[in-house]
Structures are given as C-alpha cells and as structure tokens.
Amino acid sequence: MTQGSHGSLRTVGIDDGYFPPSFKEGRLATLMVGVLCENTCPIDLGIKVVKVDGLDATSKAISVVKELSWKWGEIEAIFLDGVTFAGFNIINPSLMHDVLGYPVITVFKHSLNLQKIRKALMNNFSDWRERYSIIKDVYGISKEVRTGWRKLRISSYGLDPYVVAEIITDLQLTSPLPEPLRLADLIASGLTKDSGILELLNELGKEPN
C-alpha cells in the first residue's frame, strides 16, 4: 500500500478556502479543493463551491473524488483536513468511505475541545445534534500515530491507522501533512483570500451549485 512497496501511490487531499466572518451571517459560499497526487507529485485537482455553515460538504467532497477517480482510476486514500469545512459544514468520512469504497483519513492538526464545540453548535444550529454527533464520532476513534515528521492524530476509515502512518510518512515533503493535503490547503487559501473570487461566487446572493 505504501509507495515504497507498491511503486505508484495515488491519493487525494481535500481542504476548504478562506471566508470572512461576515459570510456566516448570510450563509454565503467558499471553495473546496481536492488535489490528486501521484506519490508526492500533483497531477490534477477538483474545485467545488460549498456553503458556509451549510450541510453540503460531504456530497461536494464525494463529487470531487468521483470526478478525479473517473479520469485517473482507483485512489488509494483520501485525506481530509479535520471534520469541519467552511465553518461548521461537516464532512462525514464514514459516509464518504461507504459511498466511494476508498479509505478516508481525517487528519487533525489540533486537539478538539468537544465541550466548546458542542456549546457553539447548540447556540447557533437547530440541527446541532446531527453535526455534533459526526464530529464526536470521528474524533472519538482518532489515534495518535508516529510519522516520519512527528506524531499526528488521525481517524481512519478503511485502513489500519498504522498503515496510514506509513503512507503519510511516504507523502511528507515540507511539513507534517501529507503532500496532497498540504497542497489542497495552499491552493484553496490562495484562490479565496484577497483574490476577488469569493465576491464573484456570491454576487447578488446567487445560490451556489
């Protein structure tokens, strides 16, 4: 499964872009970017529009991966930057794994304060139980694994966490993050911060596709 033993390793990293705090009031939109890498070399990307604090992040992430795999074939693993995207829009990695059949790994850059998250959700969302349940479940199965760079906390669906640690080590170049995830973060942020793209996306309050 690792690049060292199986040669080519095709993985996808998915992250969201920047948005100003005011976007939360109007449930406006930002971008989600998926980067496909062959080992550590980027070969393609997919971009979707996601609602800030919406509930479309899982379906958009699934769509990105389907489009990339249709063009390039089987994918060995999908990396997600946490559970929350575009504010409190939630990606359900378990559902992604069930739908796509590919391993899905959530990488937590920081420890989560579940009590604080629960309170924030309760104060702002009528469907807070649904959102909180996914966050709690994903974080609840997370494990700290040792990689070539440092320890990382991950939740894995479809692969043993220690196999995931080996894959991440193979994909680390300039940071602890696997390269597809690092690139997704870089591209999503670059496209949305101070670029004018967000204003165009949300022009006249148009409903994002």
SVG drawing of the C-alpha trace seen along z (x, -y; Angstrom):
<svg xmlns="http://www.w3.org/2000/svg" viewBox="-34 -42 45 46">
<polyline fill="none" stroke="black" stroke-width="0.4" points="0.0,0.0 2.9,-2.4 4.8,-3.9 8.0,-2.1 6.4,1.3 3.9,0.7 5.5,-1.9 2.9,-4.5 0.6,-5.8 -2.4,-7.8 -4.1,-9.9 -6.4,-12.9 -6.2,-15.7 -9.3,-17.9 -9.4,-21.3 -11.6,-24.4 -10.8,-28.0 -10.9,-31.2 -14.0,-33.2 -14.6,-36.4 -16.7,-36.1 -19.5,-38.1 -20.2,-35.1 -21.6,-33.1 -24.5,-35.5 -25.7,-35.2 -24.7,-31.5 -22.6,-32.5 -20.1,-30.3 -16.4,-29.5 -14.4,-26.9 -13.4,-23.3 -10.3,-22.0 -9.3,-18.4 -5.7,-17.7 -4.8,-14.4 -1.2,-13.3 0.8,-10.5 3.1,-9.9 4.0,-13.5 3.6,-14.9 0.3,-16.8 -1.4,-15.7 -5.0,-17.1 -7.4,-19.0 -11.1,-19.4 -12.9,-22.5 -16.4,-22.8 -18.4,-25.6 -19.6,-24.9 -21.9,-26.8 -20.5,-28.4 -22.2,-26.6 -24.2,-24.5 -24.6,-20.8 -23.3,-20.1 -19.6,-19.4 -19.9,-15.6 -21.7,-15.5 -19.3,-18.0 -16.2,-16.1 -17.7,-12.8 -18.3,-14.6 -14.7,-15.8 -13.3,-12.4 -15.7,-10.7 -14.6,-13.1 -10.9,-12.6 -11.2,-8.8 -13.2,-8.7 -10.4,-10.5 -7.4,-8.7 -8.7,-5.4 -8.5,-3.9 -7.4,-6.0 -5.5,-4.5 -6.6,-7.0 -8.4,-10.3 -7.1,-12.8 -9.4,-15.4 -8.3,-18.4 -10.4,-17.8 -14.2,-17.3 -15.4,-20.9 -15.2,-22.7 -16.5,-26.2 -17.3,-27.0 -19.4,-24.2 -20.2,-22.5 -19.4,-18.9 -17.8,-16.1 -18.8,-12.7 -15.7,-10.4 -17.6,-7.3 -20.3,-8.0 -17.6,-9.0 -15.9,-5.7 -19.2,-3.8 -20.2,-5.6 -16.8,-5.7 -15.2,-2.5 -11.8,-4.2 -10.1,-4.6 -10.8,-8.1 -8.4,-9.6 -9.2,-12.6 -6.1,-14.5 -6.5,-16.7 -3.9,-19.5 -5.0,-20.4 -6.8,-18.7 -10.5,-19.4 -12.4,-20.7 -15.6,-18.8 -17.4,-20.6 -16.7,-24.0 -17.7,-22.8 -21.0,-21.3 -21.8,-24.7 -21.1,-26.6 -23.3,-24.3 -26.1,-24.4 -26.1,-28.2 -26.2,-28.5 -27.8,-25.5 -31.2,-23.8 -29.7,-20.6 -26.7,-20.8 -27.1,-17.2 -26.5,-15.9 -23.4,-18.0 -22.0,-17.3 -22.6,-13.6 -20.4,-13.3 -17.6,-15.4 -17.8,-13.4 -17.8,-10.0 -14.9,-10.8 -12.7,-12.4 -13.7,-9.6 -12.0,-6.9 -8.9,-9.1 -5.5,-7.8 -2.1,-9.4 0.4,-7.8 4.0,-8.4 5.1,-9.6 8.4,-10.5 7.9,-14.1 6.1,-13.9 3.1,-12.4 -0.3,-13.1 -3.8,-12.5 -5.9,-10.7 -9.2,-8.9 -9.1,-6.2 -12.0,-4.5 -10.9,-1.6 -7.2,-1.3 -5.3,-0.4 -4.1,-3.6 -0.5,-2.3 -0.6,-1.6 -1.9,-5.2 1.1,-6.4 3.4,-4.7 1.6,-6.3 1.7,-9.7 5.4,-9.3 5.9,-8.5 3.9,-11.6 5.6,-14.2 7.8,-16.7 8.0,-20.1 5.5,-19.7 3.9,-17.0 0.9,-17.0 0.8,-14.5 1.6,-16.5 -1.9,-16.2 -3.5,-17.8 -0.8,-20.5 -1.4,-21.4 -5.1,-21.5 -4.8,-23.9 -2.3,-26.1 -4.5,-26.2 -7.8,-26.7 -6.4,-29.5 -4.7,-31.1 -7.8,-31.1 -10.1,-32.6 -8.0,-35.1 -7.8,-38.6 -8.5,-37.3 -12.0,-38.7 -13.2,-35.2 -15.5,-35.0 -17.2,-38.2 -17.9,-36.8 -19.2,-33.5 -21.6,-35.3 -22.6,-38.0 -26.2,-39.1 -26.7,-36.2 -26.7,-33.6 -27.3,-30.0 -24.0,-28.0 -24.1,-24.9"/>
</svg>
